[in-house]
Amino acid sequence: MDLDQFLSSGQETLDFIAEYHKSLRNRDRPVLPDVEPGYLRTVLPLEAPQKGEPFQAVLSDVEQHILPGLTHWQSPDFFAYYPAHMSYPSVLADMISSAINCVGLSWLASPAMEELEVLVMDWLGKLFGLPG
């Protein structure tokens, strides 16, 4: 995938995510899957592909084969376990984090990552009234 394909596929992915969440908000999807164990083996190849396929085909597989087999935790009708609601800013932050792909093992490995973590934890501590 080159840069132009990345940009095009990135926009398609954002559109896909937006449509997915719109379908949940509109209650167009059942919360719980209606599939039998092993269902994916009947719809996806049993062998790994020898070459890549267009990104649109991947998104189509996700829509047609993966989403029907998921419990949609983001659905407004899902009330089990605990709330797991994401936000659009968190999706964008995940994209940035994945693109940077830093390993924050220590200050030396990634000073900004280490310092940002400490700073944000300080903010949270103050918000919760914890001693400084």
C-alpha positions, -999 to +999 in steps of 0.1 A: +000+000+000+015+033-010+007+067+005-022+075-019-038+041-012-033+047+025-051+080+023-079+066+003-083+035+024-081+057+056-110+077+044-129+046+035-122+033+070-134+065+087-166+063+066-170+026+076-166+034+113-191+063+110-217+041+092-212+013+117-219+037+146-248+052+127-263+017+123-260+011+160-275+044+169-304+037+145-308+002+160-303-014+125-282-042+140-291-068+166-271-065+198-263-102+200-250-123+171-271-150+155-244-174+144-233-210+151-199-220+163-176-224+133-196-201+110-166-182+098-150-213+083-180-216+060-176-180+046-138-173+047-110-192+029-095-221+048-061-212+035-042-179+040-044-157+008-014-159-014-017-122-023-035-092-009-069-080-021-083-045-025-090-028+008-126-023-001-129-061-002-115-063+033-141-038+046-168-058+028-157-090+045-158-072+079-193-059+071-207-092+057-189-118+079-173-103+110-199-077+122-228-103+122-207-125+145-201-098+171-219-086+202-222-049+196-211-034+229-215+001+215-252-004+208-275+018+229-294-015+236-265-033+252-267-032+290-248-062+301-215-065+320-202-029+321-203+001+298-176+001+271-186+031+252-160+047+230-159+083+217-150+096+183-120+115+198-107+082+213-108+066+178-088+094+163-064+092+192-060+055+186-051+063+150-024+087+160-010+063+186-009+035+161+008+057+135+035+069+159+039+033+172+062+042+201+073+019+228+074+038+261+096+014+282+114+043+299+121+080+296+151+072+275+131+051+251+105+078+245+107+110+267+075+126+254+055+095+259+068+090+295+063+126+305+028+128+289+017+097+309+030+112+342+014+146+334-020+131+326-019+109+357-012+141+377-042+157+361-064+128+370-051+127+405-061+163+410-095+158+394-101+130+419-088+151+448-059+127+455-029+140+475-001+154+454 
